[in-house]
Amino acid sequence: MTDSTRGFVYHVADDNPARILMATASARNAIAALGEDVRVDILAQGGAVRGATKQSAEADKLKAALAELPTVQVWLCSLAAQGNGITEDDLLDGVHLAATATAHAAQRQFEGWAYIRG
């Protein structure tokens, strides 16, 4: 991360798969207020990880939202994905697996990013 990079982790940790899509709205609003250069990692844990799969009811809307938000990435806790029977083949294009949600959030904070619990 360079000194000019600003970002935050928006952590979604519940059992509602629609929370990832809802988090894109919060990311859009924050970017509008803070500037187009702000990076956002939507970090999902628990059952929320199901919202970033090709089979989810939110798949088409999530793909469209992410296409409009080039500085937003979706990261899933790999342990939660595994616990929900999700493999890399099940993920929407551009969705990433983090080793653990805690490690991902901590690493971003080490890099100077803010943390928001959604």
C-alpha positions in Angstrom: 0.0 0.0 0.0 1.3 3.4 -0.9 0.9 6.4 1.4 -1.7 7.9 -0.9 -4.0 4.8 -0.7 -7.0 5.2 1.5 -9.2 2.3 2.3 -11.5 0.5 4.7 -12.7 -3.0 5.4 -16.4 -3.3 5.6 -16.9 -6.5 7.6 -20.1 -8.5 7.2 -20.4 -11.4 9.6 -23.9 -12.8 9.9 -26.0 -15.5 8.2 -27.8 -13.3 5.6 -26.3 -13.8 2.1 -27.9 -10.5 0.9 -25.6 -8.6 3.3 -22.8 -8.5 0.7 -25.0 -6.8 -1.8 -26.3 -4.4 0.8 -22.6 -3.6 1.7 -22.0 -2.4 -1.9 -24.6 0.3 -1.3 -22.7 1.4 1.8 -19.4 1.3 -0.1 -21.0 3.4 -2.9 -22.1 6.0 -0.4 -18.8 6.2 1.3 -16.9 6.5 -2.0 -19.2 9.3 -3.0 -18.5 11.2 0.2 -14.8 10.4 0.6 -13.6 10.3 -3.0 -13.2 8.0 -6.0 -9.8 6.9 -4.8 -11.0 5.2 -1.7 -10.6 1.4 -1.8 -13.1 -0.9 0.0 -12.8 -4.5 0.9 -16.1 -6.1 1.7 -15.1 -8.9 3.9 -17.7 -11.6 4.5 -17.8 -14.3 7.2 -20.4 -16.7 8.4 -23.4 -17.5 6.2 -23.0 -14.2 4.4 -20.4 -15.8 2.2 -23.2 -17.6 0.3 -24.1 -14.2 -1.2 -21.0 -14.2 -3.4 -21.6 -17.4 -5.2 -22.8 -18.0 -8.7 -25.9 -19.7 -7.3 -27.0 -16.9 -5.0 -30.2 -15.0 -5.5 -28.0 -11.8 -5.4 -25.5 -12.9 -8.0 -26.5 -10.8 -11.0 -27.1 -7.7 -8.8 -23.8 -8.2 -7.1 -21.9 -8.5 -10.4 -23.5 -5.3 -11.7 -22.8 -3.4 -8.5 -19.1 -4.5 -8.5 -18.8 -3.5 -12.2 -19.8 0.0 -11.2 -17.4 0.1 -8.2 -13.9 -0.5 -9.5 -12.3 0.2 -6.1 -14.4 -2.3 -4.3 -13.4 -5.9 -3.8 -15.2 -8.8 -2.1 -13.3 -11.1 0.1 -14.6 -14.2 1.8 -13.2 -16.0 4.8 -12.0 -19.3 3.4 -13.0 -21.0 6.6 -16.5 -19.8 6.4 -16.7 -20.7 2.7 -15.5 -24.2 3.5 -18.0 -24.4 6.3 -20.8 -23.4 3.9 -19.7 -26.0 1.3 -18.4 -23.3 -1.1 -15.4 -23.9 -3.3 -13.5 -21.5 -5.5 -15.5 -22.8 -8.5 -18.7 -21.6 -6.9 -17.4 -18.0 -6.5 -18.5 -15.1 -8.7 -15.7 -13.7 -10.9 -13.6 -11.3 -9.0 -14.5 -12.6 -5.5 -11.4 -13.5 -3.5 -10.8 -16.0 -0.6 -8.9 -14.7 2.4 -7.0 -17.1 4.6 -9.2 -16.0 7.5 -11.4 -13.0 8.0 -9.5 -12.0 11.1 -6.1 -12.1 9.4 -7.4 -10.1 6.4 -8.9 -7.4 8.6 -5.8 -7.3 10.7 -3.5 -7.0 7.7 -5.4 -4.2 6.2 -5.3 -2.4 9.6 -1.5 -2.9 9.7 -1.5 -1.1 6.3 -3.4 1.8 7.7 -6.9 1.0 6.5 -10.0 1.6 8.6 -12.3 -1.1 9.9 -16.1 -0.9 9.9 -18.4 -3.6 11.2 -21.4 -3.7 8.9 
